[in-house]
Amino acid sequence: MYFNAEEVLPARLLDEIQQYVQGAALYIPKQGERARWGEKNGTRQQIKQRNLEIAARHRRGESVARLMEEYHLGYDSIKKIVRKYGKERL
């Protein structure tokens, strides 16, 4: 949403802000904590579950090449997942 700062901010505050930014759009975040990427729609949890499955399958002897093919991930991505989640259980 866009607002004209002259219409919504007190003159003193606008003068102070103009010391730092003039003639540009300025994003002002909401107060409070922001949700991390993927927390609201469940994507973060789905990816963690996928990564745990990859690590478990690797522990059971599945090759990195097979995991790369099935999950459409690169070698480095699979190795990183295996390192990070290698000891965690589903």
N, C-alpha and C positions, 0 to 999 in steps of 0.2 A: 504494500500500500504506500502511496506517495502523499506527502504533505508538504506544503510550502512552510518553511521554518519561520518566516515572518508572521505567518498566521497562527502558529501554535506555540511559539516560544516567547518568553519575556525578552524584551529588547536587550537587557544586560547579558542574559545568557547567550543570545544570538551574537552579540558583539564578542563575547569570550570565545565562542566556537569559531567565529570568523578569523580569529588569530591563528587558527590551525588549518582550517579548510574553508575555501571560498569557491563558489561556483561549481561545486561537485556534489554528487549524491553521497549521502552519509548514512550508513546502516547503524541503527541503534538497537541492540539486542534486548530481548525481554529480560526482566530481572529473574533471578533464580537459576537453578541448574538446568542445563539443556540435556535432553536425552541424547545418548550417544548414537552413532550411526547404527541403524537397523534394530534399535530397541523397540520402537513403537510398532513396527509391522512384523516383528518376529524373525527377520532375516538374520540377525546376529546369532540367535539361538540355532537356526537351521544350519548355518555355516559351521558353528561349533560342533553340532551333531554329525555333520558330514565329515569334519576333520577327525573326530573321534573314531568314526567308522573306518576312515582311511588308515589311521594309525593301528587300529585293531587288526585290520586285514594284513597290514605289513608285518605285524608281530606274528601272525599265523603263517607267514611265509610268502605272501603274495608279492610279486616283483613290482618294483617302481615303474617299470615300463607298462605293465598291465594296469596299474592304478592311474597312470598318466592317461592311458587310452580311455579307460572307463569314465573318469571324472573330468576329462578334457582340461587337465592342468599340466603345466610344464614340470620338468625334472626338479628345478629349484623349489618350486611351490610344494611338491610332494615331499621332498627332503625336509623342508622347513616345518611342514605339518608333522612329519614323523618325529622330528627332534622335539617339537613343542608338546605334542600330545602322546608321545611314545609310551609313557608310563601310566597315563590316565586310563581308566576303564569306562566303558559305556554305562 
